[in-house]
């Protein structure tokens, strides 16, 4: 992992964008590298180095860019560097926004992307079942409507629910009333139970998000805005011991077998999808 250093030959280059207030860039870059790709962190003001590097994919990590002033992600979305991200997305390069990065993608108009450049959704304050405010917990999500087929970020997930952590106060996907009927093709991940059941009430829907949405993509599928943190579930040991279902069983088996420290977690599937998109093997 280098900031502004040379790329490793023959490996896909993933650019992790660091805004003032980002706080997940280093662990995000680390899991990209562990997955078998080259990663470089670019600051928000490194336009020419980013242009010269011509990365194969972009990741906007979590944090509180520009202190969430105005709205979460709003200031970062106006930075000149985002023009290069938009250009890459328009050319089909994969773009992932995680938590605050997802908020930046929404504010930039990249998702849902019906009319690119126009803000067509919002990530509003959490509000569900009388609950509001910041929430840090583990949830389950599943790929919605076959969205994972051929998707550079979701193809390795299959159809089973996966556990993953969230940590946000403004993660509720909302749309204009006139757009509510056309969201299905851009719905990527939905909150659910460990058995895959969905509900619009807490705790299965932790924030009141429209259609239980945890992630939204653009119509082409190469841009994904997700509120959960895959980098925080990359290793199996990161899962809490009380996680139910298949992944809880995997954790227990790995602990008994003495390989919990090296076993991949559910978050690794997002980055394995990207590696396979570029023709690489499983991470």
N, C-alpha and C positions, 0 to 999 in steps of 0.2 A: 504494500500500500504506500503510494507516494503522492505528495501534493506537487503537481507540475512536473514529475519525473517522467522518464521514457517508458513507453509501453513495452510489454513483453511480446515478442514476435509470435504470430500464429495463435494468439489467444484473443477471444472477444474482449474488447475494452469497454468497461462500464464506468460511466462518469457519475459520481455521487456529488450532488451540488450542496455546498455549505453556505447557508445564509447566516447573517448575524442572528443568533438565537437558536440555531440548529443545535441539537444535543444528542443525536443518534447517528451522526455520520460515520464515526469510527467503527462502531460495532456493525453497522450496515456494510461498510467497505470490507470489513473482515470476513463476513459470511459470504460475500460475493467471491472473495479470493479462495476461501475454503471450498467453495462450490466448483472451482476450477477455471475461474475467469480472472482476467487482469482488472484491477480497479484503481482509479485515481480520484482523489478528492479535489474538486475545483471550487474556489471561493466565488461568491456572487459577482466579484469585480474582475474575474479572470476570463474576459471574453475572448481575447485573442488566443491564449493557451488552449481554451476549450475548442475554439474553431479549428486550430491547428491539429489538435488531437483527433478530431472527427470520430468521437466515440460511437460504438455500435449500439449502445443503450444508455439510458439515463435513469437515475434514481434520485428522487427528492425525499430526503429522510424526515424523521419526526423531529419535534422540538417546538419552539415558540418564535418563529422567524419575526424579526423586528418587534418583539414583545407582543405579538398579536394585536398591534395597534390598528385602529379602524375596524377591521375584522380579521379573524385568523386567516393568514395567508394572503390577505389583500395587498399588502405593500410588496411582498416578495414577488407576487404575480406581475407587478409593473416593472420589475427590474429588467434592464436591457438584455441580460443573459438569458432570460426566458424566451427571447426571440429565437435563440439557437435551439432551445428545447422544442419550441413550436415547429421550427423548421425540420428538426429531426423527426418529430412525430408525424408531420405531413409527408415525410419521405418513407414512412413505414417503420421507423426505428422504435423499438420497445421503450416505453416510458412508464415508470412506476412511481407513484406518490404514496408515501406511508404517513398516515396521521396528519401532521401539519403539512407534509408534502401533498397529501390528497386535497387539503384545503387550498393549497396553492394551485393545483391543477383545476379545481372547480372555479376559482377566482380568475384564472387565465382563460377560461372558456374551452379548455381542451377536453373536458368531460362535462356533460354527456356528449358534447361535440356535434350536436345536430347542425348548428351553424357555428363552425369553429371561430373562436375569438369573442363570441357573445356569451355572457354569463347566463346560464340557463338552469342553474340549480344552486342550492346553498347547503352548507353544513352548519345547521343551526344549533342553538344550545340544547343540551340533553333535556328531554322532558317526556316522561312516560310513567303511567300509573302513579301520579302524584309525586314522582321523584325528579330531582333536577340536580345540576351541579356536576363537578368533576367526578369521574368514575374510573377506578383502576381495578380491573378484575380479569378473570379468564372467562372466555365465551367459546361457543362452538359456531363454526360457519360451514356452509356447504356451497358448492358451485351451483349457480342458478341457471336453469333453462339450457343446459348443454353449452354454457358459455366457455367451458374449458377446451372444447375441441379446437385444436390448432392454435390455441391462445398462447403467446410467448410467456405468460406469467402463470397460467392456470392449468396447462395441459397435463401435468403430472399429478394433479390432485384427485382425479377420478370423481366419483359421485358421493363418496363417504364424508360425513362430517369430520372436521378437524378442530382440535382445541387450539386457541390462540389468545394472547392477551390484548386488552384494550387499555388505553389510558388517555382519556380526553374529556373535555367539558363541552365541546362543540362538535359533535359527531353525527348529528341527526340529519340524514339526507332528506331534503324537501325540494319539491318542484312546484312550478306554477300549476294552477288548477287545469288550465288548458293543455298542459303537457302530461298530465297524470296517466292518460291512456296510451302513451307511446313509449313508456319507459322499459317495457319488457326486453327489447333487444339489447339494451345497454346495462341491464341488471347482471352483475357478475357474481357477487357473493351475498348470501343471506344469513342472518343470525338464526340459529336453530338449537335444538337440544342435542345431546350426544347421540340420540336415535334419529335425528334428522327432522323432528317435528318443529314446525314454526308456530309462533304466537306473537300477536302484536302487543303483548303486555310483558312487564318485567317479571322474571329476569331473562326470559328467552330473547326478548327484544330489549337490550339494555339502555337504549337512549330514545326510543320513539321513532326511529327512522322509518320513512315511507317504505312500505312493502318489506319491512325487516331488513333493509339493505345495509350491508357492511362494506360493499365495494360497488363502484360504478365504472364502466369503461366507455370508450368512444365506440361508434358504430363499427369501425374497422377492427377493434379489439386489441390494438397494440398499445393503447394508453389505459392504464388502470389506476384508479384512485381508491385506496382502501384505508379504512380507519384502524383496523387491527395491525399489530406489529409482528410481522413474520420473523424478523431478526431476533426477537425475544423468545421465539419458540424453535429456533434453528437446531438446537441440541436437545436430545431427549431428556437430559438431566435438568433442563430448564422448566419442565412441566412439574407442577405441584403433585405430590403423591396422591391427592384425593381425586384427580381427574378420572371420570368414569369412562366406560366404553373401550373400544379397540386400543386407543392410544394409552389409556391407563393400564391396560393389560400389557402392552408393549413395554411400558416403563417398568412395571413389576418384574417382567421376565428379564429385562436387561439388568435390573438391579440384582436379581438372583443369579444371573449368569456372569456377573462381574464386568459387563461391558457398558454400563450406563454412561460412563464418561465419554464414550466414543460413538454411541449410537445416534443416528440422525433423528431429529424431531420433525414435527409436522411443518414447521416454518421452512424447512429446507426444500420442501416440494415446490415452492414458488421460484426459488433460484435454480433448482434442477430443471424446471420447465424452461427457464431462460437458456440454460446451458444446452439443453436438447434442441431448443429452437435454432441455435447456432451450429448444430450438428455434433455437439459433444456428447459424452456418455453420462451416465447417472452420477450424481455427486456423491 
